[in-house]
């Protein structure tokens, strides 16, 4: 359910006009979504965000002038109320990792179905991370292939309880609070409490930072 029944304000950035118009046409008829603008480059996107309030920016990676990853980094710093969902044909580990590290809270391939895109927008608007299952698999396999370079024997990981480590892993794998609660047989409120404790202990700011921490310290599991 969309909180306060407000429309999700979305801005689109893609250098291909036909694709941009196609995504726009998918969203324009959805009752709880309002497309507030479009851009053909990362720089144009940033310029529009100066005067346009958007809850979510749907951003391609390969764009002229300024690519989507660089734009995402700047949006995260300059427009923290605008969350970034990457929608790209580039689905290798390097691109995914760089996008998330730059602040993206969602990543979908360009052949994503409409209902998946809408679910991603709802989840991101509600404060969750959303990764397409294939994207998660690519990212997690890459992380698990080199655990010795990611895990450190003495680190902030030791501050976490066993249950908190489970929460971190599930958040990093893209599960939302309700799903985590069901998997661990605890209440959603308890999940919220654990996540708040994790964020406080590790001096993080959000669920996105939890994902980055899990990747950095090799806590993600397939």
Secondary structure, 3 states (H helix, E strand, C coil): CCHHHCCEEEEEECCCHHHHHHHHHHHHCCCCEEEEEEECCHHHHHHHHCCCCCCEEEECCCCCCCCHHHHHHHHHHHCCCCEEEEEECCCCHHHHHHHHHCCCCEEEECCCCHHHHHHHHHHHHCCCCEECHHHHHHHHHHHHCCHHHHCCCCCHHHHCCHHHHHHHHHHHCCCCHHHHHHHHCCCHHHHHHHHHHHHHHHCCCCHHHHHHHHHHCCCCCC
